[in-house]
Amino acid sequence: MTTFDLRTLRIRSGDQAGERVEIEVEPLALAGQAYEPKPNPAPAELTVTRASSGAVLELALDVALQGPCFRCLQDAELPLQLRLREYQATKPDSEEERTEYLEDDRLDLSAWAHDAIALALPDKILCRPDCAGLCPVCGKDLNAEPHEHVEERTDPRWAKLSELQQKEA
């Protein structure tokens, strides 16, 4: 878990300070599959702007998630560019004026990054947008070997008719 003590910035009202940080990000699960953030720890830029009413916290984080493609199970990578912003009032009166990531001037960067990544995830992580997936009949990768299976379905009620056709031929 990566935290940052905001007191180390020593900024006053009206000041802004930035700091490069390395954030440890927990793996994420999507549809039962684990996706690893790369690089981990992830480099990020934290910017804090103090005002008389509170502080604006901004985080710029570029990370990629690596794991299996939702369709074909090959390796997939999802690059994410996250630009996050939170506000913490000096004397918060409501939930909108406080951030859940700040406790006693300690900012929980890992939880903030993890939640932001989870919110930025698409429904499916694919190896490429036109991934064909796996063949539902034989299980082969349709990206590597595009093919179709010809399946003859005969209605059992017409089986006798096809026997007559075979006798005539």
N, C-alpha and C positions, 0 to 999 in steps of 0.2 A: 504494500500500500504506500503510495506516494502522497505526502502532505507537504504543505509549504506554509511557513510561519510568516504572516503578513507584516509582523512587527520588524522583521529584518530589513524591510524596504525603507523604513523611517521617512515616510512621506506625510506632508501636512495637507490641509484642505486646499484644493486648487492644484495640487501637484499630481504628476503622473510618473509612474516608474514601470520599467519592463525588466523581465528576467527570463533567461533561457533556463528551461527545466527539462528533466528526463522523467517521463511518467511510466510507471509500471501499469500495464493494462491487463486485466484478467481475460482469458479466452471467453468467447461468446458462443452460445448454443442457438442454432436456428434449425427448426424442423428436426431436432434430434441429432444434428451434426455439430461437431466442435469446429470453430474457426479461430485460428491463432492470429493475434495482431502482430504485424511486422513493420518496422523493427520494434522490439520490445526489450528494454524500455524505449518509448517513443519520444523523440525530441519535440519540444513544444515551446511556444513563446507566451508567457503570462504577462499581461499588462493590467496594472491597477491604477485607477483614477480616483483620487479622494475628493469629496465635496463636503460641504458643511452638513449635508443631510445624510451622507453615507458614502458608499464606495461602489464603483462599477468595476467588475472583474471580467476580463476578456482573456480567452485562451484560443490560440491558433495551433492546430494539431493536424499533421498530415500522417496518416497511417493506412496500411493495407491489411485486409483480412484474407488469410489463406486457409483453404479447406477444400472439401469436395464439391464439385459441380452438382447442383440439384438434379440435373437430368441424366448426366452420363457418368458421374462419380470420378471423373478425372480431376486433376488439380485445377483449382480456380483461385483467382485473386481479385479482390474488390478494393480499388483504391478509394480512399475517403479524404476529402479536405474539409475539416471542420473548423468553423469560426463560431465560437461560443461566447455568450454574454450572460452575466448574472448581476443582480443588484442586491446590495445589503445596506439597509438603512441603519443609521447610527442608533436610533431608538425605534425599532420596528413596531408598528401598531397593527399590522395585518400580515397574512401569509405572503402577499405579493411583495412585501418590503423586506423579506428575508430569504436567504438561500439555504437550502438544506446541506450544502457542501462546506459551510463555514461554521466552525465551533471554536470559540475563544481565540479568535485570530488565526486559527489553523485551518487552511483550505485543503480539503480532501480532493486532490487532483485526480487520483485513480478512479474514485466513484463518479466524479464529474465527467471524465473522459469515457468511462464505461457506459454511463447512461446516454451520453450524446451519440456514441457509436451505435448503441442499440436502437435509438430513435431514427438513425440515418439508414438503417438496413432496408434493402428492398425485400419483397416477398420471397424471392429466389435469388441465390447467388449462382451465376452461370459462368462456365469457362469462356464462353463467347455468346453474343446475343442470339445467334442463329443455331445454337446447339440442338442437334437432332435427338439426343438422348440415347437410351438403350432400346433395342428391339424387344417388344413385349412378348414375342414368341420364343426367341432363342437367346436373348440377353446380350447379343453382340452390340458393340458401339457403332451406332449408325453414322457417326461422324467419320470413322475410319473405313467402314464397309457399308455403304448405303445399299439396302436390298429390301425386297418385299417377299412375303410368304404368300403363296397361292393356297388358299384354303377352300376346298370344295365342301360345301355343306349341302347335304341332301336331306330333304324332309322325309322322314320314314314313311309317311303316308303315300309318297310317290315312288317308293322303292320298287314296287312291282312294275310300274310303268317303265322305269329305266331298265329293268330286266327284259321286258318285251322289246325295247329299242335295241338292246344288245343282241337278242335272238334274230331280229330282222337283218341286222348288219352282217 
